[in-house]
Amino acid sequence: MGEVASSQGDDVMTAVRTKRDALLTSTGRPRAAYLEALAERDALAAQAAELDQRIALYQQQVDQLGTLSQQDAEDQRTRPWESFRAEQAQAEGRMVVIEERKRQLAADHAAQTQLKEKQKLIEDQLHGFDVQQKDLKSREQALLEAQTLASTQKAACESWAAKRLEAQTAHATAGESLAVARQEDLRADLTRHGG
């Protein structure tokens, strides 16, 4: 019984250590998928910060180009193009830039949303790894308790077996003594009857 409990405990301990080693090194540092998830989370955070800066810059440029567009509208109202043909061409070019900046801004907003969603998934994955790590610790504690109980039961079984052997030996000795006593009684009866 003790050997079976010990074998099962060894199997469970091996399984627990295998799962723990997949997440952590022997010194408790993350590795494999856990380490990759941490690195990817940090990279996504850096990309999101860069996008925030780019969006702020694009917004500032759009505002500046909007001001220039208003100036161009004023020029259209006063019709000074005879002397400002070159500036008109520049203003039209700026309008094209504004539209392109707006499209880029929309694309960056969409990319930022995707990055935030992916970052959320990474955070959830990291949380799952933390839960697994805590679960492994709980299972290791439960295994240690089970092994302690198995050792106690094994000691009790060995004590019981020793007492059983002692009782069997005493019984056998008593049986032999009884047989000798019966033979002595029989011999005494035969002696009495024979006399």
LINPE-V28111 format. One record per residue. N is the residue number from 1. SS is DSSP state (2 for helix, 1 for strand, 0 for the rest). PHI is phi as a letter, one per 40 degrees, with the letter a starting at -180 (* if undefined). Layout:
n=N ss=SS phi=PHI
n=N ss=SS phi=PHI
This chain:
n=1 ss=0 phi=*
n=2 ss=2 phi=c
n=3 ss=2 phi=c
n=4 ss=2 phi=c
n=5 ss=2 phi=c
n=6 ss=2 phi=c
n=7 ss=2 phi=c
n=8 ss=2 phi=c
n=9 ss=2 phi=c
n=10 ss=2 phi=c
n=11 ss=2 phi=c
n=12 ss=2 phi=c
n=13 ss=2 phi=c
n=14 ss=2 phi=c
n=15 ss=2 phi=c
n=16 ss=2 phi=c
n=17 ss=2 phi=c
n=18 ss=2 phi=c
n=19 ss=2 phi=c
n=20 ss=2 phi=c
n=21 ss=2 phi=c
n=22 ss=2 phi=c
n=23 ss=2 phi=b
n=24 ss=1 phi=b
n=25 ss=0 phi=c
n=26 ss=0 phi=c
n=27 ss=0 phi=c
n=28 ss=0 phi=g
n=29 ss=0 phi=c
n=30 ss=1 phi=c
n=31 ss=0 phi=a
n=32 ss=2 phi=f
n=33 ss=2 phi=c
n=34 ss=2 phi=c
n=35 ss=2 phi=c
n=36 ss=2 phi=c
n=37 ss=2 phi=c
n=38 ss=2 phi=c
n=39 ss=2 phi=c
n=40 ss=2 phi=c
n=41 ss=2 phi=c
n=42 ss=2 phi=c
n=43 ss=2 phi=c
n=44 ss=2 phi=c
n=45 ss=2 phi=c
n=46 ss=2 phi=c
n=47 ss=2 phi=c
n=48 ss=2 phi=c
n=49 ss=2 phi=c
n=50 ss=2 phi=c
n=51 ss=2 phi=c
n=52 ss=2 phi=d
n=53 ss=2 phi=c
n=54 ss=2 phi=c
n=55 ss=2 phi=c
n=56 ss=2 phi=c
n=57 ss=2 phi=c
n=58 ss=2 phi=c
n=59 ss=2 phi=c
n=60 ss=2 phi=c
n=61 ss=2 phi=c
n=62 ss=2 phi=c
n=63 ss=2 phi=c
n=64 ss=2 phi=c
n=65 ss=2 phi=c
n=66 ss=2 phi=c
n=67 ss=2 phi=c
n=68 ss=2 phi=c
n=69 ss=2 phi=c
n=70 ss=2 phi=c
n=71 ss=2 phi=c
n=72 ss=2 phi=c
n=73 ss=2 phi=c
n=74 ss=2 phi=c
n=75 ss=2 phi=c
n=76 ss=2 phi=c
n=77 ss=2 phi=c
n=78 ss=2 phi=c
n=79 ss=0 phi=f
n=80 ss=0 phi=c
n=81 ss=0 phi=c
n=82 ss=0 phi=d
n=83 ss=0 phi=b
n=84 ss=0 phi=b
n=85 ss=2 phi=d
n=86 ss=2 phi=c
n=87 ss=2 phi=c
n=88 ss=2 phi=c
n=89 ss=2 phi=c
n=90 ss=2 phi=c
n=91 ss=2 phi=c
n=92 ss=2 phi=c
n=93 ss=2 phi=c
n=94 ss=2 phi=c
n=95 ss=2 phi=c
n=96 ss=2 phi=c
n=97 ss=2 phi=c
n=98 ss=2 phi=d
n=99 ss=2 phi=c
n=100 ss=2 phi=c
n=101 ss=2 phi=c
n=102 ss=2 phi=c
n=103 ss=2 phi=c
n=104 ss=2 phi=c
n=105 ss=2 phi=c
n=106 ss=2 phi=c
n=107 ss=2 phi=c
n=108 ss=2 phi=c
n=109 ss=2 phi=c
n=110 ss=2 phi=c
n=111 ss=2 phi=c
n=112 ss=2 phi=c
n=113 ss=2 phi=c
n=114 ss=2 phi=c
n=115 ss=2 phi=c
n=116 ss=2 phi=c
n=117 ss=2 phi=c
n=118 ss=2 phi=c
n=119 ss=2 phi=c
n=120 ss=2 phi=c
n=121 ss=2 phi=c
n=122 ss=2 phi=c
n=123 ss=2 phi=c
n=124 ss=2 phi=c
n=125 ss=2 phi=c
n=126 ss=2 phi=c
n=127 ss=2 phi=c
n=128 ss=2 phi=c
n=129 ss=2 phi=c
n=130 ss=2 phi=c
n=131 ss=2 phi=c
n=132 ss=2 phi=c
n=133 ss=2 phi=c
n=134 ss=2 phi=c
n=135 ss=2 phi=c
n=136 ss=2 phi=c
n=137 ss=2 phi=c
n=138 ss=2 phi=c
n=139 ss=2 phi=c
n=140 ss=2 phi=c
n=141 ss=2 phi=c
n=142 ss=2 phi=c
n=143 ss=2 phi=c
n=144 ss=2 phi=c
n=145 ss=2 phi=c
n=146 ss=2 phi=c
n=147 ss=2 phi=c
n=148 ss=2 phi=c
n=149 ss=2 phi=c
n=150 ss=2 phi=c
n=151 ss=2 phi=c
n=152 ss=2 phi=c
n=153 ss=2 phi=c
n=154 ss=2 phi=c
n=155 ss=2 phi=c
n=156 ss=2 phi=c
n=157 ss=2 phi=c
n=158 ss=2 phi=c
n=159 ss=2 phi=c
n=160 ss=2 phi=c
n=161 ss=2 phi=c
n=162 ss=2 phi=c
n=163 ss=2 phi=c
n=164 ss=2 phi=c
n=165 ss=2 phi=c
n=166 ss=2 phi=c
n=167 ss=2 phi=c
n=168 ss=2 phi=c
n=169 ss=2 phi=c
n=170 ss=2 phi=c
n=171 ss=2 phi=c
n=172 ss=2 phi=c
n=173 ss=2 phi=c
n=174 ss=2 phi=c
n=175 ss=2 phi=c
n=176 ss=2 phi=c
n=177 ss=2 phi=c
n=178 ss=2 phi=c
n=179 ss=2 phi=c
n=180 ss=2 phi=c
n=181 ss=2 phi=c
n=182 ss=2 phi=c
n=183 ss=2 phi=c
n=184 ss=2 phi=c
n=185 ss=2 phi=c
n=186 ss=2 phi=c
n=187 ss=2 phi=c
n=188 ss=2 phi=c
n=189 ss=2 phi=c
n=190 ss=2 phi=c
n=191 ss=2 phi=c
n=192 ss=2 phi=c
n=193 ss=2 phi=c
n=194 ss=2 phi=c
n=195 ss=0 phi=c
